[in-house]
Every structure is written in C-alpha cells, then in structure tokens.
Amino acid sequence: MAKFTKEDALRYHEGVRPGKIEVVPTKPHSTQLDLSLAYSPGVAEPCLAIEANPNDVYKYTAKGNLVAVISNGTAVLGLGDIGAEAGKPVMEGKGLLFKIFADIDVFDIEVDSKDIDEFVKIVKGIAPTFGGINLEDIKAPECFAIEERLKKELEIPVMHDDQHGTAIISAAGLLNAAEIQNKKLEDIKLVVNGAGASAVACTRLYISLGVQKKNIVMVDSRGVIHKSRTDLSAVKKEFLTAKDVNTLEEALVGADMFLGLSVADVLTPDMIKSMANRPIVFALANPNPEIAYELAMKVRDDLVMATGRSDHPNQVNNVLGFPFIFRGALDVKATGINEEMKIAAVKALADLAKEDVPDMVNTAYKELNLNYGTDYIIPKPLDPRLLTVVAPAVAKAAMESGIAHAPITDWEAYEMELEQRMGRDNKLLRHLTSKAKRNPKRIVFAEGENFKVLKAAQTVLNEGIAQPILLGIQNI
C-alpha cells in the first residue's frame, strides 16, 4: 500500500481546484448559435419531444450515462457516522472511479437525514435526473430498508455498493478459491464474523451460488447468532444456527472458510490452526484485516487468503465491480440490478482470473507472471479487460432476465464501443484480428523456449487468431 502523510492527503484534495470532480460541457458552446441551441430558445425542442415521449429523455439528455452516488454519511469507510458533509470526499472519489474505469458521469449527493422515510422520499424526488442510483456508506440496518424500497419504487438500477460490491467480488474469489482448494460450495462450512450490510449481502450471495444455509455460522459483536438469542434483528434472524457453538473460536473448529467483515485482529493463529484442511480465509476488515496476512500464511501452508489491502495478493476491491455493473445496466436501460446480473458479474470476474494476464497488468503491479492460483484468484483493478468482460456479462443477464429496455444485438460493436469510451480502440488492429479469426493460419514462433514467446503463442491460441507452431533449440 502506497505510503503518504496526512498533509499529502489534504494537499491532494485541496489543490488549485478543491475536490476531485467537475462538470464538463459535451456540446459546442463558442458561438451565439451554440448558446441558442444549448439553452433558450433551442432547448424547447427536446423538452417538447420528451414531453410527448418520456423515453426520449435518454436520447436528448445525459440521463442514460449519469449515476447518483448518494449517502447520508452514517457509515463512511472505517470512519463511521461522520455526517453527510464529512463523507463528501468519499462520494467524490466514488464518482472519479466511475468515470476513469467505465466512463460513467456522476453527481455526488449528500443527504442530511437519518430518517428512512425522509431519505427515500428525497432520493425518489431527484431520481428523474439519473440513469442509476449508487447508494453509499449508509449504516445497517437502515441501508437494507432504504435499498429495498427504492428498488421497488424506481424503474432505474439501484444498488447499495457497500453490500453488493463486496459480495460480488468476494464471491468471485470464493468460486476460484473453492476450486483451487478442491472444495464444493454445497459442502463448505462457512463462518462469517460480522453481521453488518456487507456481511449479510455476502452471505446471501454465497447461498445463491450454492453454499448451504445449514453450514453457515454468523458471529456478531455479542457472539454466535444462535436460535437461543432474543436480541436479534429480523435480518440477523435469517442466519440463525442451532449448532452448539457460542464463540468465534468454537465456530471455527473444522470450518472450511472464514469470512471477516468486522474489525482487526479478532482472528488468532490458533483459530486458523483449528480449521479444516485447505482452508479459505477472507479477512476483509479495512484498513487492517482480522489477522495480518504474513501471520496467517506462517500458520498454514495450505491456506488461500484474501484481504481488502492492495499490498497483499487477492485484494477484494469493489472497484472490480460497480463501474462495470452499472455500465452494463445503463447500456441496456435496465430497470434494476437483480440477482441474475450480480451472479453474471461474479462468474465473469472468476473466469477472467483464469485467463492469461496482459503484460501491462504485470508491469503495473511489478509482477513477472501473474497467473491463476493461490495468490491470484481475483483479477487486478487495473486490468483493462474488466470493462469488456464484466459489462457485457451484466448486460446479457439483464436481457435474459427480462428487465432490459434497450437490448444489445451486435456484441462485437458493443465491445468496440466500450473500448472507444476508454480511448483504447484501435480500428485497424481490430479489423486485422477479426479477419485472422475468420481464417486462422499456422504461424511459426522461433525461440519457443523463451517465456515471452510462449506467452504470445498461448494468447494467439486462446484468442483463435492462429495455430502456433513453436521452434526450440534441440539438445543433442
């Protein structure tokens, strides 16, 4: 993790122009005619067109590429309930990530209200402005009710990223970790430490993927969520267990997986030692995990581990999900983000981790050869393929589940559009690649024992561009 001082952070956010985002015009505005078209009197024409056909709002305004990042500042990162204004730097940062990773425009909106009814009313009132709503940093249990009501009452994608972002990314990691550790999801004994928004969403999604509820033990700050307890919310009651365990230590004996979304240093070496063979540990508390990565790896050499930190392998980072999920949802004008779309994102991320990693990603992370295995179960955030892999998967799932108002018919053109959004399109290269795929030729690669040549040959084969023939030095 990059090192910086308090002064560095404050100076970065202040700068010449305070904050991290701005509004930029997208149409000409240098002449009197431009201004007449942009505002009065020319603007009346799209207004009347939209009045006659409300769907034309997507045709004549920025609504279709505009997401609201909305928070009341009650659960800001690891800072807690610091208030709406104090949370604004985080919401601006989320807007920056939406833009740089998926070319989605954002207005951050901080709502000074902790009342569920008032908050929902405010968001519903401003919803016509936006193509999607990203709820952010709202504490549990209010966040569950707020999201559920907005999903029911709005016809645009709504997602509380603190819940579903972590769930989607960690679920992709779970699929691959289980495969590597030779465990079936339906057999995994899962212990979840934490019972907040992220923990609940993760557990629900894992159940959707095949983890059995009877094999789950959830632990909150007062102990195991057991059927004998009388202090549980309706949400926590979803995860009642009848097992004869009362503490985290007891619950972890023989467990296959630990999922931590709680606080630092609650998981001890002895607890990890007591887990089953080939355990999976996702210690996702930030900034410091439930057990230090180095300590956990010393305890077990058969362990697959993930954290929320960028300085360790297998970082569960929400930026792998939300920009591309909203991109896919917006591009088909989905009326929501449903379970099918989330699972499609999970599987797309899990599959991408098994593909050959581009050299630019290895370079960015100062790695020689990232490849699928115990230290690489989730793609890296700077992998440029995320946009063209996850967004189409989400868009397809929206179409197949019947909530897309603008289905995509030409997927190759859509992929090109996504590349163009990020300034990565090379039309000549795409044309040549497409032509090569239609009639793959045999290509001889000299120096076949060279690692980079081997990697290039593997890429050519995987993409169906050609049939590689490797030439190496013959030992006599």
N, C-alpha and C positions, 0 to 999 in steps of 0.2 A: 504494500500500500504506500502510495507516494507520501512523503513527509512534508508538512507545511506548518507554519505558525498561525496563531490567532490573527496576527497582523496581516499575514498573507491572504487569509480568507476574507477579512474585512476590506482590504485594499482591492481584491479581485471584484467584490460585489459593488464597491463604490465606483472606482474608475472615473473616467471622464464623463460617462453617462451611467448613472446609477441603475442597478438591476441587470437582468440578463436577456430580456426580450424587447422587441419593438414591433410596431406596425409598419409595413412597407407597401406602398401602392403597387398594384399589379397592372394598371392600365395607363396609357399616356396621359399626361397632365400638364403639358408645357404650353398649350395654346388656349385661346378663348373657346374654340370649338371643343377641345378636350374637356374643359371645365363645364361647358354647357351640356355635354353628353354625360359627364360623371354626376352632375347634380342637376340643378334646375336650368332649363325645362326638360332636358332629355331623359332624366331619370324617371319621369312619369310613365314612360312606355313600359319598362319592365315591371313597374308597380302594377299597372293595369293588367299586364299579361299574367302576373302571379295571382291577382285577384280573380281572374277568370279561370285559371288553372293552378291551384296551390302547389302542385308538383314542380311547376316552373321555377320555384324558389331555388331549386338545385341547379337550374340552367342559367339563371341570371345573377346569382349571388354566391358568396363564398361558403354558404351553409354546409355544403357537401364535403368540405375539407376542413371544417372548423370544429374543434373539440373544446369543451369547457373543462378545465381542471378546477374542481370545486371542493373546498374544505371549510370546516369551522375551527380548525386548529386544535382539536381536542386530543389528538394522538399523533403528534408530529415526530416522525422518525423515532429516535430514542429519547426525545426531549419531553414527551408527554403533553399535557394540556397547557400549552403556552399561549393560546389565543389566536384569533384569526390573523391579525396583522403580523405577529411574530412568525407565523407559518408561511407568510407570503414568499420569502426567498425559496422555500422548498417548492412551492407551486410554480414559481417562475422557472426553477430548474427542471421541473417535470415538463413544462412547455418547451424548453430548449431541447430536451431529449426527444420529444415527439417530432420536433422539426428536423433535427440532424439525422435521426435514424429512419424516419418514414415520411418526411416532407408533409407533416400534418401541422396546420396552424392551430394556435391555442390562445384563448383568453383565460388567464387565471382569475378565479373569482373567490374571494374570501368572504364567507357569510358569518356575521357576528350573531350567531344563535345556536344554543344547545338544545332547543326545543324541537322535537322530531316533526311535529305538525307544521311549525313555522318554517323549518328548514325545507321540508318537502314542498310547501307552498311557494317558497321563493324560487327553488330550482324549477318547478313546473312553470312558474311565471316567465322565466327567462329562456326556457327550452326552445322556443321557436327560432332563436338565434343560431342554434348549434345543430351539427350533424350527429354529435355524440356527447355523452357526459362521462367524464372520468372522475369518480368520487375519490377523495384522497384524505388520508390522515384524520379519519373520524373514529372516535373510540367505540369499542364494543360495550354494551350490546346495541346501542343506538344505530350503529352502522348497518346491522342486519335489517332492521325495520325500514330504515331510510332507503336502502338499495331495493329491497323487495317492493316497496310501494312505488318507487319511481319506475322500476321495470314494468310494473303492471299498468301504470298510468301514462307512460310516454311511449311513443312509436319510433324511438330512436335508440341506438345502442347505449346502454348504461352499464358501467362496471366499476365496482369498488376495487381498485387495484391492490390495495393492501391485503385484501382477502385473496382474490383470484390470481393476481400476478405471481405471488409466491407459490400458490397452489399449482399453477400450470408449470412453472419452471422446475419446481422440486419434483413434480410428478413425472416429468420427462427424465429427470435424474434417477428417480425410483425405477422406471422401466428398465433403464440400462444397468443400474446397479444390481437389480434383481437378476438380470440376465447374466452379468459377469459373475455374480455370487452363486449362480445356479439355484435360484430360489423362485418358486411360483408365487404370484401375488396372492392367490387364494389361501396359501399356507403360511404367509408371513405373519408372525406375531409382532405387532406394532405397539410401541409405547410412545405416546405424544406428551411432551412436557410443555404445558402452556394451554390455555383454553380461550385465547382471545380470537380476534377476527381471522388472522392468518391461520392459526392452528385449526380452527373449525373448518375453514374453507379447504385447507389441505386435506384434512381427514375425509371430508365429504367427497372430494375429487378422487382420492385414493380408493374409496369404496366404489365409486362409479367405474373405476378401472379394474376392480376385481378383489381388492382387499376385503376380507370378511369382517363385518362389524363385531362378531363374537371374539375375534382375535385382537381387538383393539383395547388398550387401556389408556385413558387420558388422565393427566395429572394437572391440577391447578395449584395455586399457592397454598391451599389448605389440605392437599393430599389427593389421593386417587378419587376420581369421580365414580363413586360407588353407589349402588342402589340403596344403601342404608343411610345416605346423607339426605338431609332435609333443607339444605341451604342452596339448592341448585336452581339456576335459571332454566327456562324452557329449552334454550339452545344447548346447554350443558347436558340436559336430560337425554338428549339424542345419543349420548355416548356412555350411558351407564354400564357398569360392569358388575357381574356377580362374583367375579374371581376373588379369592381370599388373599387379597393384597391391599395394603393401606398406604405404602410409601413408594416413591420412585425407585428406591433401591430394591424393594421386594418385587416390583413390577418388571424390572429389567432382567431378572434371573431367567435365562433361557430365551430371552427375546431376540428376534431376528433384526429388528430395526428400532432405532431411536430417532425420533423427530423432535428437535428442540426449537421452540419459538417462545423463549422465555427470558432468562437472564444468564449472565456469565457465571461460569464455574460451579454449576449445580451438578454436573456430571463428573463423577470421580473415576480414576483409573480402575478401582476395584469393581465399579458398576459395569464398566466395559468388559472387564475380565469375565464377569458372570454371564455375559450374553452368549447366544448360540454361536456355533461355528460360522465363519464367514459373515460377520455382522455388517450391517449398514448403519452408519451414524451421520445424520444430517443435523449438525449443530448450527442453527441459523440465527441465533441472537446476535444483534449488532450493537456496537462495533466489536464486542468481544464475545466469542461463542461460548456455549455451555461447557466446553472443555477445550483447552488450547490444542490446536492441530498437532503440533510437534509432540505433545504429551500423549495424545490419543494414539498416534502412529507408533510410539515406542511401546505401548501396551499390547497392541495386537498387530501382527504382520499379515493377517488375513482380512483386514478391515478395508472397506470402501467408505470414504468420508467426504462430506461436502460441508461448506460453511458459507456465510454471506460475505466473506472477505475476498478482495481481489488479489491478495498476496499469497493465497493458498490455491491448490488445484480445486476444480469443481465448484466455482463460485455460483451460488444461486442468486442471480441478479435479475430483478424484474424488468430491466431494460431489454432482456431477451424476448419479452412477451408483449407488453402493452402497445408499443408503437406499431407492431406488425399485426396484432389482433384488431386494433382499431382501423388500420389501413385496409385490411381485407373486408371488415364490416362496412366501412364507409363506401368502398368501391362498388359494392353490390346493393347499397342503400338498404342494409339490413335493418329490421325493426327492433333488434335486440342483440344480445350476445348470450347464446344459450349453451347448454351443456355440450351439445354436439360440436359447436365451434371451439369450445375450450379443449375438448378431447382431441380435436383435429390439430390444434396448436401443440398439444403435448406430444403427439405422435410425430409431428413434423420436426420438432426440436430433437426428440430422441433419435430419429432416423438420421438427421443431419450430423449428429455427433459421430456416426459410424462412417461417414464419407471422408475421403482424403481431405486434409486441411490445406487450404491455399498457402503458398509461401508468404504472402503478405500478412497472414494471420500469425504464422510462426514468427515472423520478423517483429510484428507489433508487440508480441508478448515475450520476445527474446528467447524463443524456443527453437530447437533444431528440428524436431519432428513430432509435433503433437499427433497422437493417434488414439483411437478408441481403446479404452482400458480403464484401470482403476483410478488413474489420475486425469482422465478426460472422459467424463460421462455426459457432459453438457457442453454445447457449443460456447465459444467465447463471444462476448458482446460486440467486439469489433469485426466479427465475421461478416463480410459483405453479402453473403448468400442468405442471411436471415430474412431479408425483405422479400426475396423472390421465392423463398421456400415456405415461410410461415403465412404470409398474407394470402397467397393463393389457396393454401390448405383451409384457412378460415373462411375465405370467400366461397369455396366449394361446399363446405359444411353448411353455411348459411343457405345456399341454394338448395341443397339436398334436404334440408330440414324445413324448407318452405317459408323462410322469413326474408328472402331477398326480393326487393322490388326492381332491381336492375341486373338481371343475371348476365354473367360474362359468357360469351360464346367462343371467342378466339383467345385461348390461353397463351399462345405464343405472343400475340400482340400485347396482351396484358403484362406479360413478363417484360417485354420491351418498354412498355410504359413505366413500369416500376423502375427499371434501370435508368430511364431518362430522367425521372424525378430526382434521382440522386446524382445525376451528372456522370453516370458510369457507362452510358450506352456507346457502343462502337458499331455503327450500322454495317460497315464493311466487314468487320470481324464476324458479326452475327450472320451476315449473308454467306460468307465462306464456310462457317461452321455448319449452317443449315444445309448447304449444298453437299458438304462432305458426309453428313449423316445420311443423306438420301442414297449415297453410293459409296460406302466405306472402302477404302483401298488398303492394301498392305504397305506398311511403312517400316523401313529398317532403322533401328536405333543402334548406332555404334556405341562402344564403351558401355555395354549392357550391365557391367558390374558396378557402374557409378550410381550412387544413391539418387542424385537428381535426375539422371536419365531414367532410372527405374520408376521414379515418381511420375515423370512426364508420361511414360508409357502406360502406367496404371490409369492416369487421368484420361488419356486418349481412349483407352479401352472402356472405362466406366461411362464416358460420355457418348460412346458409339461413333466416334469420329473416324476411327480407322482400326485396322487389325495390326497391332505392333509386333515386330519381329526383333528380338534382342540379339545382338552380337557381343560376345565376350571374349576375353583372352583365354585361349585353350592352354591348360597346363600339360606339359609333356613330361 
